[in-house]
Amino acid sequence: MTSETLRVPAVALGTWAWGDSGDAGEGYFGSRLTASGLREVVEKAQAGGFTVWDTAVVYGTGRSESVLARALKGYDRSEYQLSTKFTPQVAGDGDDPVADMLEQSLDRMGTEYVDLYWIHNPADVARWTPLLIPLLESGKIRHVGVSNHNMEEIALADQILGEAGFRVEAVQNHYSLLYRSSERAGVLDHCREHDVRFFSYMVLEQGALTGTYGPAHPLPEGSSRAAAYNGILPRLQTLTERMGAIGEDRGASAADVATAWAIAKGTTPIIGVTKVGYIDGLTRACGIELADEEIAELEALADATDVDTRGFWEREM
Ligand SMILES: NC(=O)c1ccc[n+]([C@@H]2O[C@H](COP(=O)([O-])OP(=O)(O)OC[C@H]3O[C@@H](n4cnc5c(N)ncnc54)[C@H](OP(=O)(O)O)[C@@H]3O)[C@@H](O)[C@H]2O)c1
């Protein structure tokens, strides 16, 4: 009964960092972001056909959703797609916490509906999934996906939705050269076989896999991502240098190669875009065809780093 098939461009845009206050060294990302800079990001992305914007209630406790809505102002609602999430850990105690959280997101984003709504993590699949059904029926959410769910949890969510004529249309998990837990667990194969779109997040490992940052130029001091990644940057150098070399042959960067790799694996990367210049990289990445040998080489170099970049909120699949 889902109204129409979920259709999205080859790359989606992530706005977790947009929830930071923008002061350098502050917040999760510690990047300096301004409203005018983010408007430029939106204009360039929209013009380039990158029109799916991923956010969540918990990115800066609503700030990311509000900042995104302001940056999209002036575009017709049909020109972009909004992807946001129900996060069980911040559920209220009303009769229907999913409807309540969605209502607050709609309010912050100044819209009547969300194109793609996610259950952010599998805190209690049997409890939260059924509450999506009336929202699908009313059209307030157009498509649903589950994030950070393993195979068993995806199957349970799909069964619950299936009883009402809907289905899990998308999965959103951490998936990068350095973190391929979903692939090992068969989630990628499952999605391919069942026509479920797999959105990969943290493809760039929050900047650590772009070649921009290294031991001599670490991630912003005081930020959460610096705490997570600065200690392992020396072990990533051989990999990022090879990514850079593969990119150079095609007029592209190491970051573009990471994105191209995620596309080559049949996934839709959600790339955290903070600077207007990064949008050209997405266009380049969409045009890169990595050879099987290059993919195998990059994955072998990634395995040789022997790092574990699992987020504090994640479990092995
Ligand atoms: N469902 C979940 O549980 C979950 C969890 C995590 C993320 N997500 C989603 O996935 C999105 C992506 O993850 P993320 O933002 O955490 O990390 P990411 O995409 O791995 O990395 C984003 C960072 O990489 C740098 N960057 C981006 N494009 C670049 C380019 N072309 N060249 C060089 N550097 C580039 C930027 O750092 P600088 O600003 O320092 O330049 C940016 O902040 C999030 O925004 C969010 O929407 C979902």
The ligand as an SDF file (V2000), in Angstrom:
LIG
                    3D

 48 52  0  0  0  0  0  0  0  0999 V2000
   21.4940    6.4690   11.6580 N   0  0  0  0  0  0  0  0  0  0  0  0
   22.5310    6.7260   12.4160 C   0  0  0  0  0  0  0  0  0  0  0  0
   22.6620    6.2000   13.5180 O   0  0  0  0  0  0  0  0  0  0  0  0
   23.5880    7.6680   11.8950 C   0  0  0  0  0  0  0  0  0  0  0  0
   24.8170    7.7510   12.5530 C   0  0  0  0  0  0  0  0  0  0  0  0
   25.7930    8.5880   12.0120 C   0  0  0  0  0  0  0  0  0  0  0  0
   25.5220    9.3490   10.8760 C   0  0  0  0  0  0  0  0  0  0  0  0
   24.2950    9.2840   10.2920 N   0  0  0  0  0  0  0  0  0  0  0  0
   23.9570   10.1010    9.1040 C   0  0  0  0  0  0  0  0  0  0  0  0
   24.9920    9.9640    8.1410 O   0  0  0  0  0  0  0  0  0  0  0  0
   25.5490   11.2390    7.8430 C   0  0  0  0  0  0  0  0  0  0  0  0
   27.0050   11.0960    7.4850 C   0  0  0  0  0  0  0  0  0  0  0  0
   27.7810   10.7910    8.6340 O   0  0  0  0  0  0  0  0  0  0  0  0
   28.7030   11.8830    9.3470 P   0  0  0  0  0  0  0  0  0  0  0  0
   28.2600   13.2390    8.9400 O   0  0  0  0  0  0  0  0  0  0  0  0
   28.7250   11.5340   10.7800 O   0  0  0  0  0  0  0  0  0  0  0  0
   30.1480   11.5680    8.7870 O   0  0  0  0  0  0  0  0  0  0  0  0
   30.8220   11.3740    7.3440 P   0  0  0  0  0  0  0  0  0  0  0  0
   29.8830   11.5870    6.2370 O   0  0  0  0  0  0  0  0  0  0  0  0
   31.5930   10.1130    7.4070 O   0  0  0  0  0  0  0  0  0  0  0  0
   31.9040   12.5550    7.3930 O   0  0  0  0  0  0  0  0  0  0  0  0
   31.5030   13.8860    7.3600 C   0  0  0  0  0  0  0  0  0  0  0  0
   32.7100   14.7850    7.4800 C   0  0  0  0  0  0  0  0  0  0  0  0
   33.6300   14.5210    6.4270 O   0  0  0  0  0  0  0  0  0  0  0  0
   34.1670   15.7400    5.9300 C   0  0  0  0  0  0  0  0  0  0  0  0
   33.8580   15.7690    4.4710 N   0  0  0  0  0  0  0  0  0  0  0  0
   32.6500   15.6140    3.8780 C   0  0  0  0  0  0  0  0  0  0  0  0
   32.7790   15.6460    2.5250 N   0  0  0  0  0  0  0  0  0  0  0  0
   34.0880   15.8160    2.2580 C   0  0  0  0  0  0  0  0  0  0  0  0
   34.8540   15.9300    1.0730 C   0  0  0  0  0  0  0  0  0  0  0  0
   34.3010   15.8450   -0.1420 N   0  0  0  0  0  0  0  0  0  0  0  0
   36.1940   16.1070    1.1740 N   0  0  0  0  0  0  0  0  0  0  0  0
   36.7870   16.1820    2.3920 C   0  0  0  0  0  0  0  0  0  0  0  0
   36.1230   16.0870    3.5600 N   0  0  0  0  0  0  0  0  0  0  0  0
   34.7830   15.8970    3.4980 C   0  0  0  0  0  0  0  0  0  0  0  0
   33.5300   16.8730    6.7080 C   0  0  0  0  0  0  0  0  0  0  0  0
   34.4590   17.2480    7.7190 O   0  0  0  0  0  0  0  0  0  0  0  0
   34.9270   18.7970    7.9180 P   0  0  0  0  0  0  0  0  0  0  0  0
   33.6550   19.5480    8.2490 O   0  0  0  0  0  0  0  0  0  0  0  0
   35.8960   18.7200    9.0170 O   0  0  0  0  0  0  0  0  0  0  0  0
   35.5110   19.2530    6.6080 O   0  0  0  0  0  0  0  0  0  0  0  0
   32.3080   16.2430    7.3350 C   0  0  0  0  0  0  0  0  0  0  0  0
   31.9390   16.7590    8.5740 O   0  0  0  0  0  0  0  0  0  0  0  0
   25.2390   12.0900    9.0920 C   0  0  0  0  0  0  0  0  0  0  0  0
   25.3510   13.4710    8.8300 O   0  0  0  0  0  0  0  0  0  0  0  0
   23.8570   11.6040    9.4070 C   0  0  0  0  0  0  0  0  0  0  0  0
   22.9250   12.2160    8.5420 O   0  0  0  0  0  0  0  0  0  0  0  0
   23.3340    8.4390   10.7760 C   0  0  0  0  0  0  0  0  0  0  0  0
  1  2  1  0
  2  3  2  0
  2  4  1  0
  4  5  1  0
  4 48  2  0
  5  6  2  0
  6  7  1  0
  7  8  2  0
  8  9  1  0
  8 48  1  0
  9 10  1  0
  9 46  1  0
 10 11  1  0
 11 12  1  0
 11 44  1  0
 12 13  1  0
 13 14  1  0
 14 15  2  0
 14 16  1  0
 14 17  1  0
 17 18  1  0
 18 19  2  0
 18 20  1  0
 18 21  1  0
 21 22  1  0
 22 23  1  0
 23 24  1  0
 23 42  1  0
 24 25  1  0
 25 26  1  0
 25 36  1  0
 26 27  1  0
 26 35  1  0
 27 28  2  0
 28 29  1  0
 29 30  1  0
 29 35  2  0
 30 31  1  0
 30 32  2  0
 32 33  1  0
 33 34  2  0
 34 35  1  0
 36 37  1  0
 36 42  1  0
 37 38  1  0
 38 39  2  0
 38 40  1  0
 38 41  1  0
 42 43  1  0
 44 45  1  0
 44 46  1  0
 46 47  1  0
M  CHG  2   8   1  16  -1
M  END
$$$$
